[in-house]
Amino acid sequence: MANEWIIDVLVDLQDFARNNDMPGLVKQLDESLAVARAEVAAGRRVTAPSAIEHLLRSAQKWPGY
């Protein structure tokens, strides 16, 4: 699957957040990982800009972070 890279990136970000005591980000990345896995499994093409846009939209749910 050519789009597996997005899952690897999100896992790396989540590891960083976990190691740096950022529980809100860890939780948000759990949600982002679920979306990414579902979309990759559905065969949707995930491009870097759309992935970044999703993360930015998701981050708006967490004011102050």
N, C-alpha and C positions, 0 to 999 in steps of 0.2 A: 504494500500500500504506500503510495507516494506521499500521502498526507500524514503519515505517522509522526513526522517531525514536530508537528504542533503539540502532540501529547508529550513528547520528550521535553520540549521547551517549558510547558506548563509544569511538568514534574520538577524540572530544575528550579523554576521559580518558587514552587511550593517548598522544596527542600531548603532553599535560601531563607524563605519566610519562617519556616519552622526553626531553623538554626539561629535566627535572629529575633526570636520572641515577638513574632508578628501574627498573633492568632486570628485577627480579622482577615488578613490577607490569605492565610492558610485556608480558612473557611470559604472565602470567595473563590480561591483557586480550585477547591473541591467542586464547586458548582461549574466553574469553567471547564474543568476536566470532564465532567459528566456530559456537558454539551459537546465538547470536542470529540469525545469517544463515540457519542451517538451519531454525530455528523460524519465522522470518518467511516463508521460502520455502514452508514446509509450510502456511502459512495460519493458524498458531496466533496467538491474540490474546495480545499481550505487554502486561501492565499494569505500571505503575511499581512497585507493591509486589512483584510476582513477580520483576521484573528486579533489584530491590535485594536481595531474598532470595537470588537466585542469586549475586550478587556477594559477599554476606556468607558464604555457604556456601563459595564458591570461595576466599575469602581465608583461610579456616581451614586450607587446605592449605599456607599459607606462614607458619609460626610465626615470630614476630619481625618481621613486616612490619605 
